[in-house]
Amino acid sequence: MGWTLSDRPHHTYRFHHYRPAGRATVRIHTGIGRDVRTDLHQDRRAYVWNNDTDTATLRNQRGRTVDSISWGHRHR
């Protein structure tokens, strides 16, 4: 299955060929680009994250939530 990052409406990015190491930092970009160790790209042509309210959820290869952050006035 692999690690995933998703927003509240369930737009999901799968970490293909990448396994985050403990305490590692990686930036996930919505747009198109070349993946490197510290920056991965979703290769989407449209925005995913809402500026006013949304939730980002990181799940491991077993589907368990590793981390989640919400912002905006309606976060859950």
C-alpha positions as CSV (number, residue, x, y, z in Angstrom):
1,M,0.0,0.0,0.0
2,G,2.7,2.5,1.0
3,W,2.6,5.8,2.9
4,T,-0.1,8.4,2.0
5,L,-0.9,12.0,2.5
6,S,-4.5,13.1,2.1
7,D,-6.7,16.2,2.6
8,R,-10.2,16.3,4.1
9,P,-12.0,15.6,0.7
10,H,-9.7,12.6,0.4
11,H,-7.4,13.8,-2.4
12,T,-4.6,11.2,-1.7
13,Y,-0.9,11.3,-2.6
14,R,0.9,7.9,-2.5
15,F,4.6,7.9,-1.6
16,H,5.7,5.7,-4.5
17,H,9.2,4.3,-4.1
18,Y,9.7,6.5,-0.9
19,R,9.7,5.4,2.7
20,P,10.1,8.2,5.2
21,A,12.9,7.5,7.8
22,G,12.3,8.3,11.4
23,R,12.4,12.1,12.1
24,A,13.1,12.7,8.4
25,T,11.7,15.8,6.7
26,V,10.3,15.8,3.2
27,R,8.3,18.5,1.5
28,I,5.3,17.4,-0.6
29,H,4.6,19.8,-3.5
30,T,1.2,19.8,-5.3
31,G,2.6,20.7,-8.7
32,I,4.8,18.9,-11.3
33,G,8.5,18.4,-10.7
34,R,11.3,16.0,-10.2
35,D,11.4,14.0,-7.0
36,V,14.5,14.2,-4.9
37,R,15.2,12.9,-1.4
38,T,13.9,16.0,0.3
39,D,11.1,17.1,-2.1
40,L,8.4,15.0,-3.6
41,H,5.8,16.1,-6.2
42,Q,2.2,15.1,-6.6
43,D,2.3,16.0,-10.3
44,R,-1.2,17.6,-10.1
45,R,-2.2,20.6,-12.2
46,A,-4.8,21.9,-9.8
47,Y,-4.6,23.0,-6.1
48,V,-5.4,20.4,-3.4
49,W,-5.0,22.3,-0.1
50,N,-7.6,24.8,0.9
51,N,-6.2,28.0,2.4
52,D,-9.2,28.7,4.7
53,T,-9.8,25.3,6.2
54,D,-8.4,21.8,5.6
55,T,-6.8,18.8,7.2
56,A,-3.6,17.0,6.2
57,T,-3.3,13.4,7.3
58,L,-0.2,11.2,7.0
59,R,-0.8,7.5,7.1
60,N,1.8,4.7,7.1
61,Q,1.9,1.6,5.0
62,R,-0.7,-0.1,7.2
63,G,-3.1,2.8,6.9
64,R,-2.6,4.0,10.4
65,T,-2.6,7.7,11.1
66,V,0.9,8.9,11.9
67,D,0.2,12.6,12.0
68,S,-2.6,15.0,11.2
69,I,-2.9,18.8,11.3
70,S,-6.0,21.0,10.7
71,W,-6.3,24.7,10.1
72,G,-9.1,27.1,9.7
73,H,-12.3,27.8,11.6
74,R,-14.0,24.5,10.8
75,H,-11.3,22.0,11.5
76,R,-12.2,18.7,13.1
